[in-house]
Structures are given as C-alpha cells and as structure tokens.
C-alpha cells in the first residue's frame, strides 16, 4: 500500500487527522458526471502544486484523455504543472485514459491504444503512469500491421501488461493499472496476478474496496498485497 490519491477537498478534510500517516497524491484536475455527453472529454484544473505542498503530499496527479479534441490543452496543462512540481520536489502521476471523438468504445480499451496512452504519459514526463487494463483488440490499422509483423504477444492479460510496460520506456517508468468498476473478488485477484506476471507495478483499488464493507475491503486489500508479493 503506497499512497492515497484524492482531489483537494477530500485531502483537506482529513489532513488534520491523517497527515504523515500515509503518502498522499493530490489529484489536480477533475470532472463530474453532470457534464453534457456532447462536450469534448476534458477535466478542469482544480488544485495546484502549492496545495500539494501545504497538505504534505508526495505527488500531484493529473488526468489526460488521448483521443479527445481537448487533449492538446490537457497536455499543455500537465506540462506546466509537472515543471513546477519537479522544481519543488513533487512527483507527477498521470492518469492516461484514451477517450474522445477519435475513438470508438472498442478503441478505448484496445491494446495498441492503451500502450500508446502509456507512452504519451511517459513522454509528458510522468514518474508514475496509470492506465486501464486492455483487451486484445487492435484499433489502429498501422499499429495492427506492426503487431502482426513483429509477432507481438497480446493473447493474455499478462502479455498485454508487458506490452504497456515496454511502451513506458521499457519499464523505466512505474505503471499502475485501474481497478475499474466494482466486480467480483476473484476478478480483482485475477487482474492483480496478470499485472504482476506482466511486470506491472500495481493497481489502484478504489470502488472495489470502498464499495465493500470495511471487513471485506481490508481482507481484499490484504490478499492483493500478498498477490503482488508473490505469495498467492
């Protein structure tokens, strides 16, 4: 268990009680489910590096949406935030989620798009990259030709994790994977084993823990720790 990531208000609400007990990541941009669906996929900048310093955070987090018509603006925003964060000794975590007008639903989770999203985050200077687990679908014709010509293995989830690690400067960046929507415990554990076996660095577990009872959540987190340690 390495850190807790949250937007500004939530970290402020608990800072007087939990400061210094666990590393925290300030999520510096945010969106919500009331934004009209026809709007370009984007997030508003809602916090700054000085907020992270004031709250004793170890890193700032930022979401980008490769595939959105707003993505270039998001790249410029995180570039400026990352420059300031690095100057002040704060690491940068980028959530790189393919989404937007350039992609259909299958493309959002396609392995070639996922690997590309990881590399985009790495190129933007992320120390830690967060992406989603992918399917074996290949979305871009040019990428499909390369995967087939080079015989790149994408048959299993572990192989696809490895492909994303290769895209992240050959594993020179930390890559963690989204836990996704709440699902059965066995599926959560299978995902963790695939991430581990593919050389990934871990997963962010949100809804799969806090939407369970405290007892069940703690049991799940303990098992996940053991899986990543190679004990299960």
N, C-alpha and C positions, 0 to 999 in steps of 0.2 A: 504494500500500500504506500504509494509515493506522494500523492498530493490530492487536494480537493479543489476543483475548479468551479467558479460560480461568478455571476455578474456582481456589479458593485454593491447594490443594496443588500444582497444576501450576505456577502462577506462583512459588510459594515454591521449588520445585525448581530453577528456572532463574534466580532473581533475582540470585544472586551472579555469574552469568556474563553475563547479557544485560541487566541493569538499565541503563536510559538509552539503549540502542541502538535501541529502537522503542517507541512508546507502547503501553501495556497497559491492558486493561479487566478488572477483577475481577468475575467472574460471582458475584453474591452469593446466589443461590439455585440449587438443583439438585434433580434427581430421578434415578431409575435404572430400568432395565428389569425389576427384580425386584418392583416394587410390584404387588399384585394388580390385575387389569384392572377389577374391580368397584369399586375405590376411586375417589373423585372425583379428577379431574385436578388435581394440586397439586404444588408444589415446597417443599422445606424451605429456610429461610434458613440458609446455611452460612458466611457471612462478613459483615463489617461495614465501614463506611466507614474506620474506623481501620486495618483490614487493608490497604485500598487505599492509604492514606497511607503506611503503613510500607513497602509494596512499590513506592512511587513510581508508582502507576497514575494514568492521566489520567481515568479514568471508572469508575463501577460499572455493572454490567449486571444485569438482573433480568427474569425471565420471568413473564408473566401469561397466563392461559387464559380469555379471554372465552368464555362458554358453559358453563363449569364451575360446579357448585354451590359450589365453593370460591373462585370468582373475587373475591367481595367482600372476603374475608380477604386475598387477594393484593393487591388494590388498596390496602387499608389498610397492608399491609406496605411496599409500594414508596413510598407516600406519606410514611411516616416516614423511610425510608432516603433518599429524594430530598431531603427537607427538610434532613437532616443533611449530605448530600453537598454540596448547594448552599451551605450555610453554611461549609463547609470548602474550597470551591473545586474540587469534583469534579463533572464532568458525569455525567448519567444517561442510560443506554441501556436501552430497554425492548424485550424480545422479546415481541411481542404475537401469540400463536398461538391462534386460535379452536379450541377443543377442549372436549368435555364433553357432559353429558347433554342440553343444549339443541340439539345439532347432530347431524345425520347425517353420513356420510362426505363426501357431496357438498357439504354446507354448510360444512365445514371449509375448503374452498378456493374457495367461491363469491365472486364479485367484490363483491357487496354486503356480505358478512360481512368480507372482507379489508379493504375501505375503512373499515368500522365499527371493526374492530380497530385500524387505524392511528389513527383519530380518538380512540378510547379512550386509547391510549398518549399521544397529544398532550395530551389533557385532563388526564392524570395528571402532566404536567409533563416528559415526556421531551424531552431535547435531540436525541437520535437514536432513531429507531424502526426496529426490524427486524420485517419481516413476510414471509410467503411469497408467491410468485407465485400468481396466481389463475386460475381458469377463467372462462368466460363464463356460468356457471350463476348464477341469481338465486334465493336461498334464501327470503328473507322476502317474503310476499305484499305487504306495504305498501311495501317497498323496490322490488319489481318494478314496481309501479304507477308509482312516481316515475321510475324509469329509463326506462320506456316513454313516459310523459307528457312528460318533458323530453328525450327522444331522446338519452340519454347513450350515447356510443360505447363499447362494450365488446367489439368484434368481434375486436380483435387484442391480443396481449400488451402491446404498447406503449401502446395505448389504455387498457388496464386499469391499467397502471402509472401513467399520468397521472391516472386516477380516484382512485387511492390517494394520489397527491401532492396532489390537490385536497382530499381529506379530511383531510390533515395540515396544516390551516391554510393552504390554497392554496400549499403548497410552502415555508412558513415554518419547517418542521422538516426536518431531514435524515432521509431514509428510505432504508434499505438492505434488500436482499431476500435471503432464504435461498437458498443454493446447492442445498439438498436432498440427496437420496441420490446416490451415485456414478452417473454416467451417461456417455455418450459425449461426447468433447470438443466435437464440433460442437453438441450440445445446450447445453452450458455456454456456448459462444460466442454462440449464438442468444439465449439468455436475457439475456446481458450487453448485446447490441445492443438488445433490446427495452427493458431497463431504461434504457439511455442515451437511446434515442429517445423514451421516455415521460417523460423528465425526472427519473428516479430518480437517486439519489446513489451507487449502487454495490451490490455484493453481498458477502456473507460466504461465503468459499470455504473449507470445512473438508474434508469427506470427499473432495471432488473434487480436492483436492491431496494430502493426506497418505495417501490410499489408492493413490497412484501412486508410481512410482519418483521419486527426487529429481530426476533429469534431466527426466523428463516433467512433473513438477509445476512446476519452475522455468520450463519452456517454456510451459506453460499460463498461469501467472501473468503472464509477460511479455506474452503475447498479449492477456490480459484487460486489462492496463494500457493497451496500445495501443488496444484497442476503446473503453475509456472515455475515452481522449484523442481519439477520433475519427479515429484513423489507420488503422483496419481496419474 
